[in-house]
Amino acid sequence: MKYKFIDEITSDVVFEAYGSSLKELFENSAEAMFSMICKLDLVEPVDEYKIEVESDDVEGLMINWLQTLIAEVDIKEMFFSKFRVTDITEKSMTAFVYGESVSKEKGETVVKAVTYHQFELKKTDDGYMCRVSLDI
Amino acid sequence: MKIEVDTKFDSKEELEHLAVMLRAIAGKSGAVRVPARVNARDAARQANIFDDPTPSGGLMGMFGNSSQSADAQPVATQSSVSPLLGSSASDGQGIFSLFSDDAVPENSDSSEVSSSDEGADEITESVRLEPY
């Protein structure tokens, strides 16, 4: 399983993402978040963007990664549907994301921010798990 | 884009999100667009026009007389070839025979060449060049 949604109350959506490696965890977390933001299967990966993110620790890296992606929805007006993490350490990462321009038909929910509420990132027997809460 | 900030009302996360956005807008971080790549098949096709040494393929193919085009216009091949080009269209060389290293001297003893020369004489007789 790549990810699952845990809880949906009025202003927060919580999901858990999984991955056998950090790379996969970050890719799946982005995919989970964008499955809230847009209709993933309709968004064509026509444009490619490179994203570099840094932080003091791996938890902060995940939050920065997701926040950067949300910011790009507003700034570049893009929906992303494909995520490829090429390099990752606990403090920095490089990824390529693919998508197309925002359109009403392909939009779902406006995600305002990633919150620290219920946030968790841990190593499991199978790899990694991360719980993220989105402010919608 | 117009951004409104209410430091009392906005949550810590929203302010942090705003900080990320402002850094991206200022060009300090965020996504950088990667120029569109040519897909592998197109790239291979483009490379082949220079790689294929045969007159019938690749870039040179547009001048050469491939077997396909010869089949398509079987009648035209005999009469449309000028003796100046030195070979018939069916030999697959066409205009390239002008530059060929294998060009045979006029006084060659080869029977193949002499028969080719005879063919060229016939063609010369049968073709009349009309001004445009």
Interface residues (C-beta under 8 A of the other chain):
Chain A: D47 E48 Y49 K50 I51 E52 V53 N64 Q67 T68 I70 A71 E72 D74 I75 K76 M78 F96 V97 K112 A113 V114 T115 Y116 D135
Chain B: M1 S11 K12 E13 E14 E16 H17 V20 M21 A24 I25 S29 G30 A31 V32 R33 V34 A36 R37
